[in-house]
Amino acid sequence: MLTLHFDFRTLGTRQAFYQALVEQSGCGECFGYNLDALWDWLTGGMALPATLHLQHVAEVSTSAEFAPVLALLEEAAQQLAGELRLITH
């Protein structure tokens, strides 16, 4: 099982989140660094099952920078019916 860790205290931008995803998940240099690419990777490219540990999410959940990313992660987790787990700390 793939396990990824994201600490939103250290990820200051959406691009930093995408870079952390690339480094941890092995999606490679072809990743598009946008929401569409994130959706495609989570729902069709990434090895499943996977668990994403999201630290300090409450601090950024309503920010314009990360709210769209977090909403997409939630939607992907619902669509993948247990194959993608989100754990918030």
GUTIGU-190175 format. One record per residue: x, z, y of N, C-alpha, C in turn; residue number from 1. Coordinates in pm, whole numbers, plus 32768, in hexadecimal, padded with zeros to 4 digits. Atoms other than C-alpha are relative to their C-alpha. Layout:
N
n.c1; n.c3; n.c2; ca.c1; ca.c3; ca.c2; c.c1; c.c3; c.c2; resi
X; Z; Y; X; Z; Y; X; Z; Y; NUM
...
REM end
This chain:
89
n.c1; n.c3; n.c2; ca.c1; ca.c3; ca.c2; c.c1; c.c3; c.c2; resi
8055; 8000; 7F8A; 8000; 8000; 8000; 8059; 8000; 807C; 1
7FB9; 8009; 7F81; 807B; 7FA7; 815B; 7FD2; 8072; 805A; 2
801F; 7F94; 7FA3; 808D; 80CB; 824F; 8049; 7FE7; 8082; 3
7FC8; 801A; 7F7C; 80C2; 8094; 83C3; 7FE5; 8078; 805A; 4
800E; 7F90; 7FA4; 80F5; 8195; 84D8; 800D; 7FCE; 8090; 5
7FFF; 8026; 7F73; 80A4; 8165; 8648; 7FEB; 807D; 8054; 6
800B; 7F8E; 7FA5; 80E4; 8274; 874C; 7FE4; 7FC9; 808C; 7
8028; 803C; 7F82; 8026; 8213; 8883; 803D; 8045; 807A; 8
7FB4; 7FC5; 7F92; 80F2; 8303; 8957; 807E; 7FAF; 801D; 9
7F86; 804E; 7FEC; 821E; 8224; 8922; 7FE5; 7F6B; 8011; 10
8025; 808D; 7FF0; 8166; 80D6; 8922; 7FBD; 7FEF; 8088; 11
8036; 8006; 7F79; 8137; 8097; 8A93; 7FAB; 7F85; 801D; 12
8048; 807C; 7FE7; 80A8; 7F39; 8A78; 7FCA; 7FC8; 7F7D; 13
8036; 8045; 8075; 7FE0; 7E61; 898E; 806E; 7FB0; 7FBB; 14
7F91; 804C; 803B; 8116; 7D8A; 895C; 8059; 805A; 7FAB; 15
7FB1; 7FA1; 804F; 81D2; 7EC0; 88E4; 7FB9; 8020; 7F7C; 16
804C; 7FEB; 807C; 80BA; 7EFF; 87E8; 8014; 7F8A; 7FA2; 17
7FEE; 8077; 8054; 80D2; 7D99; 876B; 808D; 7FFC; 7FC4; 18
7F76; 8001; 8032; 824D; 7DB7; 874D; 8011; 8066; 7F90; 19
7FF9; 7F9B; 806A; 822A; 7EF8; 8682; 7FBA; 7FCE; 7F82; 20
8046; 803A; 8072; 812F; 7E45; 85A2; 8059; 7F9B; 7FB8; 21
7FA7; 8066; 803A; 821F; 7D23; 856B; 8070; 8043; 7FB2; 22
7F8E; 7FBD; 803F; 833F; 7E0E; 8519; 7FD8; 8048; 7F7F; 23
8028; 7FAE; 8073; 8278; 7EE3; 8423; 7FB8; 7FB2; 7F92; 24
8057; 8042; 8062; 8195; 7DE9; 8377; 803C; 7F82; 7FC2; 25
7FC1; 8077; 8037; 827D; 7CC4; 833A; 7FB8; 7F7F; 801F; 26
804B; 807B; 7FE3; 819D; 7BC5; 83E1; 8058; 7F92; 8038; 27
7FA2; 8068; 7FDA; 82CA; 7B0F; 8468; 7FF5; 7FD3; 8090; 28
7FF3; 802E; 7F77; 8323; 7A59; 85A2; 7F8F; 7FA4; 802C; 29
806C; 805C; 7FDD; 81F5; 7973; 8595; 7F85; 8049; 8038; 30
8071; 7FB3; 7FCD; 810C; 7A8F; 8602; 7FE9; 7FDD; 8092; 31
8022; 8031; 7F7B; 8055; 7A29; 873F; 7FF8; 8065; 8070; 32
8000; 7F98; 7F99; 805E; 7B77; 87FB; 7F83; 7FFD; 8058; 33
807F; 7FF9; 7FB8; 7EED; 7B6D; 885A; 7F95; 8032; 7F9F; 34
806B; 7FC7; 8052; 7D9F; 7BF0; 87DB; 7FD7; 7FA3; 7F8E; 35
8023; 805F; 806B; 7D4F; 7AB3; 8716; 8064; 8006; 7F8E; 36
7F98; 7FF7; 8066; 7E9B; 7AC7; 8661; 7FF7; 8084; 7FB4; 37
8010; 7F7E; 8040; 7E62; 7C39; 861C; 7F8F; 7FFB; 7F9A; 38
8073; 800C; 805C; 7D0D; 7BEF; 8581; 8026; 7FAE; 7F85; 39
7FDB; 8058; 806F; 7D96; 7AD2; 84AE; 8060; 8046; 7FA0; 40
7F9F; 7FBC; 8055; 7EB7; 7BA6; 842F; 7FBD; 806F; 7FAF; 41
8040; 7F8F; 8045; 7DE2; 7CD7; 83DC; 7FA0; 7FD1; 7F93; 42
806A; 802A; 805C; 7CCE; 7C15; 832E; 8028; 7F91; 7FA0; 43
7FDD; 806D; 8058; 7D91; 7B02; 8285; 8091; 7FF2; 7FDB; 44
7F72; 8013; 801C; 7F08; 7B23; 828F; 8047; 807B; 7FCC; 45
7FBB; 7F84; 8022; 7F6A; 7C8D; 8263; 7FDF; 802B; 7F71; 46
8014; 7FCA; 8087; 7F98; 7D26; 810B; 7FA0; 8076; 8006; 47
8062; 7F94; 8007; 7E71; 7E04; 80B7; 8004; 803C; 7F74; 48
8034; 7FA4; 7F9C; 7E1F; 7F18; 807F; 806E; 802F; 805F; 49
7FA4; 7FD0; 7F9A; 7EBD; 7FA4; 81B9; 7FC3; 8076; 8049; 50
8029; 7F8E; 7FB0; 7EAF; 80E4; 8281; 804C; 7FFC; 8083; 51
7FC4; 7FFA; 7F7B; 7EED; 80F1; 83F6; 7FEE; 808D; 8036; 52
8003; 7F7C; 7FC2; 7F46; 8245; 8486; 800C; 7FEB; 8096; 53
8007; 8015; 7F70; 7EE6; 8246; 85F5; 800C; 8088; 8044; 54
7FE7; 7F7F; 7FC0; 7F7F; 8369; 86B3; 7FE4; 7FF8; 8095; 55
801F; 7FF1; 7F72; 7F08; 83DB; 880A; 7FA0; 7F94; 8033; 56
8061; 8067; 7FDD; 7DEA; 82E0; 880B; 7FA2; 802E; 806E; 57
8060; 7FCE; 7F9D; 7D05; 83BE; 88DA; 8034; 7FEC; 808F; 58
7FC5; 800E; 7F7B; 7DF5; 839F; 89FE; 7FF4; 7F72; 8038; 59
8003; 808C; 7FD3; 7DD3; 8222; 8A0C; 7F80; 7FB7; 7FDB; 60
8074; 8044; 803A; 7C82; 81D9; 896D; 7FA7; 7FBB; 8068; 61
8052; 8041; 7F9A; 7BDA; 817F; 8AB6; 8052; 7FAD; 8062; 62
7FAC; 804E; 7FA5; 7D02; 80D3; 8B5A; 7FE7; 7F6B; 7FED; 63
8013; 8092; 8007; 7CE1; 7F63; 8BAB; 806B; 7FC0; 7FA7; 64
7F92; 8036; 8050; 7E2C; 7F2D; 8AF8; 7FE3; 8008; 7F6A; 65
800D; 7FEA; 8090; 7DCB; 7FBC; 89A5; 7F72; 8003; 7FCA; 66
808A; 7FFB; 8032; 7C4E; 7FD2; 8990; 7FDD; 7F84; 7FAD; 67
8020; 8076; 8053; 7C30; 7E67; 8915; 8048; 8001; 7F79; 68
7FB5; 7FF7; 807D; 7D3D; 7EA0; 880D; 7FBD; 8062; 7FA1; 69
803F; 7F99; 8054; 7C97; 7FDD; 878F; 7F78; 7FD3; 7FCD; 70
8082; 8034; 802C; 7B41; 7F36; 8784; 8013; 7F99; 7F91; 71
7FE6; 8064; 8067; 7BD2; 7E16; 86BC; 802C; 8042; 7F7E; 72
7FD6; 7FB9; 8079; 7C7A; 7F05; 85C9; 7F88; 803D; 7FB8; 73
8079; 7FC6; 803B; 7B2E; 7FB8; 8592; 7FAB; 7F95; 7FBC; 74
8051; 806C; 8039; 7A76; 7E71; 8559; 803F; 7FC8; 7F81; 75
7FBB; 8032; 8077; 7B7E; 7DF5; 8465; 7FF3; 8063; 7F8C; 76
800D; 7F9A; 8069; 7B71; 7F3E; 83A4; 7F74; 7FFC; 7FC3; 77
8089; 8009; 8034; 79F7; 7F1E; 8386; 7FEE; 7F84; 7FAB; 78
8010; 807E; 804A; 7A08; 7DB4; 8316; 804B; 8004; 7F7A; 79
7FAE; 7FFE; 807A; 7B15; 7DFB; 8214; 7FD7; 806D; 7F9E; 80
8043; 7FA3; 805C; 7A43; 7F0E; 8175; 805F; 8055; 7FAC; 81
7FA9; 7FA4; 8047; 7B4A; 800F; 811E; 808C; 7FCD; 7FE4; 82
7F7B; 8038; 8017; 7C72; 7F26; 80FB; 805E; 801D; 8075; 83
7FB2; 7FDD; 7F89; 7CE5; 7F81; 825C; 7FCE; 8087; 8031; 84
8025; 7F79; 7FD4; 7CE3; 80F3; 82B1; 8045; 8020; 8083; 85
7FCA; 7FD1; 7F81; 7D12; 817B; 840F; 7FFD; 8097; 8000; 86
7FF8; 7F6E; 7FF9; 7D88; 82E1; 842D; 8033; 8024; 808B; 87
7FD9; 7FD9; 7F79; 7D92; 8377; 8588; 8035; 808F; 8000; 88
7FC0; 7F7C; 7FF3; 7E6B; 849F; 85E7; 7FF9; 802A; 8091; 89
REM end
